[in-house]
Amino acid sequence: MRKLVYYVASTLDGFIAAPDGSYDFFPLEPDVVAHLVAEWPQTFPTFAHPQLGIESPTGRFDALVMGRGTYDPALKAGVTSPYAHLKQYVFSRSLPPSDDPQVEIVDSDPVAFVRGLKRQPGGDIWLCGGGQLAGQLLDEVDELVVKLNPIVVGSGIPLTDRGFAPHRFTLVEARPFDSGLVLLRYTVPAR
């Protein structure tokens, strides 16, 4: 069965974006970018591939899910398919259907939809963001990959936005970088 992987950048105090949804305060340090291009090339927006030397991104994902707030910056820039190399599912009750064949607007329950996706054949599914969608899908997350940045911001969009409900993960990899970022990979203990 396919896995749902929440791969996200976070601050030390658990925020994935500023209160306005921006995330440009996360630095792109050369040592980290080189690793991510080599190991996680599919997680870069398609428009960035030429600048990063990514010709044909391969890896574990063939689809991603994201919330409306995560999708909005691309839309505002006139980009309807920010990850054109992947099938994109955008959860929104207010967006009209997309004309782009790689983008499907989903207005149904995210949990039921993702459970259905996980049963279909294919690669793993990237939970791209944001905090509200991650909060709704936390019980479905099979792997959590956090790019933990050495930054404290004080407020913003949390890693998961949901009521108090502790979830335990098992650390399977920790990779520190000279720039201070630590890439942490967790799995869910046997259910």
LINBELUR-V166938 format. One record per pair of residues at least 6 apart in sequence whose ideal C-beta (glycine too) atoms are under 6 Angstrom apart, sorted by the first residue. I is the first residue (numbers start at 1). J is the second residue. Records with the same first field share a line. If there is no record, write none. Layout:
# LINBELUR-V166938
I = J  J
This chain:
# LINBELUR-V166938
1 = 118
2 = 118  122  124  125
3 = 124  142  143
4 = 114  125  127  140  141  142
5 = 124  126  143
6 = 127  134  141  144
7 = 43  126  145
8 = 16
9 = 26  147
10 = 16  146  148  159
11 = 149  151  153
12 = 152
13 = 152
14 = 158  159
15 = 153  156  158
16 = 131  157  159
17 = 23  156  157
18 = 156
19 = 155  156
21 = 69
26 = 149
29 = 179
31 = 177  178  179
32 = 177  179  181
37 = 52
41 = 54  57
42 = 57  59  61
45 = 82
46 = 83  84  85
57 = 85
60 = 123  124
61 = 123  124  126
62 = 122  123
63 = 86  87  125
64 = 83  86  88  126  128
65 = 89  127
66 = 90  128  129
67 = 91  130  132  133
68 = 92
69 = 130
70 = 128  129  130
71 = 90
74 = 82
80 = 100
81 = 100  102  103
84 = 102
87 = 102
88 = 102  103
89 = 104  106
90 = 105
91 = 106  110  133
92 = 105
93 = 107
95 = 105
97 = 105
98 = 105
106 = 113
110 = 136  137
114 = 137  140
117 = 125
130 = 157
131 = 157  158  160  161
132 = 161
134 = 160
135 = 160  161  162
138 = 160  167
142 = 188
143 = 187
144 = 169  186
145 = 185
146 = 184
147 = 181  183
148 = 182  184
149 = 181
150 = 180
169 = 186
170 = 187  189
171 = 186
172 = 185  187
173 = 185
174 = 184
175 = 183
176 = 182
